[in-house]
Structure formats: structure tokens, C-alpha cells
């Protein structure tokens, strides 16, 4: 991915945290290609391995259990063993869950909120004070467009994404005077399997999307790098949607 000199992340240390989905490896790859050193945090070993596989050899990471009160500090301990600062935080907590409201148990509801919005809060609570001491930082929270739209059977997931968007806006206000910029990237349908356009358009929602295709991780990478760069200086608290125009529909 070509990187403009204004967006160069060489010398920057990034933490990338994920709780599910298929896009995190591509996000890590984009940050690494822009010059950042990436420390991966994931909910499961499988997720962690997939992100580390996309990064340069020697990259490191840690597992985070949001149900363990001591886990966030353990993660930061492992981070401190490898890095002396944190310049960038990318939260990718979009663990999907779809079920009719009457079929969602209390435990399932709590699990979705914990994996997504609670993990975003826990990681941010550890990282933002460190950025404040350095008086510099960039945070990007990945969200689904369901943060601002409704979907049948999607109440639990949508609620978790709306919470992350609310955290983005509130954190931006709270931490702006420390020279920290906090924004969100919202995505719609994404293809990480190189489906043909004809196959994609067999889906009704793809045909409903104005650009009539799914997104590709390469559609997100340049925007992520910009929002993580020093050049992003006057945007904070904002969601930017990369969704083929889907969010523009009524």
C-alpha cells in the first residue's frame, strides 16, 4: 500500500485489539506497511495467531480476557516488556451475534456487550492515560454501520456497536486537551475472501448497496493510516463510514 509522507507511521507503536471478525489481520498489515510496530491483543489464541501472521516476523501480542479484572493490566505488562510508549490504539471489537430478541438469553446479551463495548472500554482505560502523559495519541475504533442503523435479529450486536460509537464521542471530548484524536471507522458488508462481483451480487443486501459490491480491506487501510497519523489533527469524535453508500439509504 503506497503511503504518503504525511501519513508515515515510522517509529510509531500501535496496539491493535480484536474480539472477532476477519478484518483485524488486514488492519494490522496496513499499520505495519505504513511503518508502525504493531502489538496485537486478542480474545482468543486463534484470533491472536491470525493477526500476528499478518505482521512482520518478531511482532508480539497478548491475550485479553474481559471477564478477568486483572487481564487488562497483564496485557499492559506484556506490552511494557516490549515497548516504551503507545502512540496508536485501534479497537476492532465487532464480534457478530444475530438472533431474534425473544431468543436471546441474558448471558448471551452480556457476552456480546462484554466482547465488544466492554473490551473497548477496558483497553482504552489502560491506554488513554499513557497517551495523556505523552500529550499525544491517535485512537481508531472500528464499528459496524449498525451503530446507527437497525437490523432484524441484530439488537444485541447493534447495541454493542452504538455503545462503542458513544464511547468514541465521549472519549474524544474528555481527552482532546491531551492532544489525543479519537475517531471511528464504520463498515458495511466486507469481503475478505476475494469473492467475484457476480457472487457478491447474488446477495440482496449487496444489490441494495449503492456501489453494488462488498467492501475490501484495501478500502479501509488508507483511511485507518490517515486517522492514525499526525496529519489527522482537526478531526476527533467522528465516525467515517466506508460502506459503499449503504448508510446513506433511508
N, C-alpha and C positions, 0 to 999 in steps of 0.2 A: 504494500500500500504506500504510494508516494506521500510524503509528509512535508508540508510547507515549513520553512524555517521558523515561522511564528508559532507553530504548533508543536515544535520539537520537545519531546519529553525526556531527552537525555539527562541522566543524573537524578531523575525523579524516582521516588519509591512509591509504588502503588500497592494498595491492598484491594483484592478482588474477592468478595464474599458471595457465595451462591447457596441456595437451598433447593434447587431443582431446575429442570428445563435443559435445553440443549444448546443454548447460545453462549453460556459463560466461557467455554474454550475459545470462541471467536472473539469475545471481548478481551480476554487476556492476550490473545495473539495481536490484536490491534494495538493495545498498550505497549506490548513488547516491541512491535515493529516501529513504533514512534520513539523508542529509546528508553522506556521506563523499565525498571526492575520490578517484577510483579510477585507479590506474596499472596498465595491462594488460601482462601478459607472456605470450607465446605461442610455441609451437614453430614455427608457420608463419605466413606473412603472411595467409593466408586466415583462420586462427583469430583472429589479432590484429585483423583488419578486422571480423570478426563481433562481437567484444567491444566494440571502440571504437564500432561503430554503435549499440550499446545504451546508450552513456553520453552524458552531456551534451556538446555541442559544445565543442571545445577540450581534451578529455581526451587524454592521451598514453599511450604504451606503448613496448615494445621486444621484439625477438625474442631468444629464448634457444636456443642450440644446445648441448644437454647433452654432445655429443661434443667440443666445443671447450673446453679448460680455461680459456681467457680469457673466455669468453662471460658467465659469471655476473658478473664484475667489470665488464664492459662494460655489462651491464644496469643495475647499480647506479650506474654513472657517468651514464647517461641519466636514471635516477631522481633522482639528486642535482641534476641540472641543472634539475629542475622542482620538487623538494620538499626540505624541510629535515628531515623526520622521517618515520618509518613507524610507524603505530600498529597497523595491522591487516595480517595476511597471510592470504590464502585460497589454498590449493593445491588445484587441481582437475585432478589427473593420473590420469585414468581412460581412457586410450587403449585401447580394447577390442581383443581378439585372441582368436579361438576356433579351435582346431584340435586334432585328436587328438594325443596325446603322441608317437606314433611318427612323425608327420609334421612335427613342429616342429624346425627346424634350430637349431643353436647360435646363429647370427646372429639369427634371429627371436626366440629366447628373450632374448638380450641386448638386442635393440631394445625389447622390451616392458618389461623391467626398467629400462632407461635412460629411456624416455619417462615412466614413472610413478614408481617409487620413487627412482631416482637424481635425477630433476629435483626431487622434493620435498626431498631431502637438500641439493642444491646451492643452491636458493633459501633454504631455512631456514638454511643455514650462513652466508649473507650477511646475512640479516635479523635473526636472533635476537641476535647481538652488539649490533646497533644498538638493539634494544628493551631489552637489558640495560643499556646506558649510560643510557637514559632511565628505567629502572626501571619500565617499563610496556609492555604489549603484549597483543594477542589474536591467536591463530592458529587457523584452522579448516582442517583437512584433509578434503577430500571423498573418500569411499571408496565402493566398491561393497559391498553386503552379502556378496559373495563373499570378502571379507576373512575371514569366519568361517564360510563355507559352501562346500560343494563343488559342482561342476557338470561334467558330462561335457564334454570338449573345452575346459575352461576353466582348465587347470592354470597356464599361463603368466600369464594375466591375474590369476587369483586369488592367485598367489604375490606379484605386484607389489602387490596391494591389502593383503594380510596384512602385507607389509613396511611399507607406509605406516601401518597401524594400530600396528605395533610402534614405528615412529618417533614417532608421536603420544604413546604412553605413555612412552617413554624421554625424549623431549624435555620432556614435562611435568614429569617428576621432576627432570631436570637444570636446568631454567630457572625453576622455580617460585619460587625465592628472589629472583628479579628482578622479581616481580610480573607475570609473564607467564602467561597461561592458554592452554593448548593442548588443543583438543578436535577431535573428528571428527564429521562428519555422514555417515551411511551411507544409501545409497539403493538401492531395488529398481528395478522397471520404471518408467520415466519416459516421459511423453508430452509432447513439445514441438511436436506438430503438430495439436493440438486434434482428436484422433480422437473419434468418438462412442463412448458407452459400449457400444453394441451391437457396434461394430467391435472395440473392445478385448477384449470378452469372447469373441470368436472364437478368441483365443489361449488355449491350455491353461494356461499359467503365470498368466495373469490370473484364470482361473477357480479356480486353486489358491490365489490370494492371498485372505486372509480378507475384505478390503474389496471384492474383486472389481472392481477398477479399477486403472489405472496411476496413478502419481503425477503431479502437475503442478508446474512450478516454483514456483507460488504456495504449495505445501505446504512448500517449503524456505525461501523468503525470510525469513519472520518468525523462524524458528529461527536462521538464519545471522546475522541482525541482532542477535538477543539474545546469541549466543555471541561476537560481535564488540564488544559494548557493555561499558561499565564495570560495568553491573549484573550481568554474569556474573562473579562474584568468587570463588565457592567450588566451581566445577566445573572440573576440569582432568584431562587424561589419559583422557577419557571418549568413547566412540563413542555417538552417538544415532542410532537408525535411523528413517528416515522411509520406510517401505516397505509400508504397508498391512497390516502384520502378518505379512508373508512370513517374516521371520526368526524368528517365534515357532513356525513349523512345525518338527516334528522332522526 
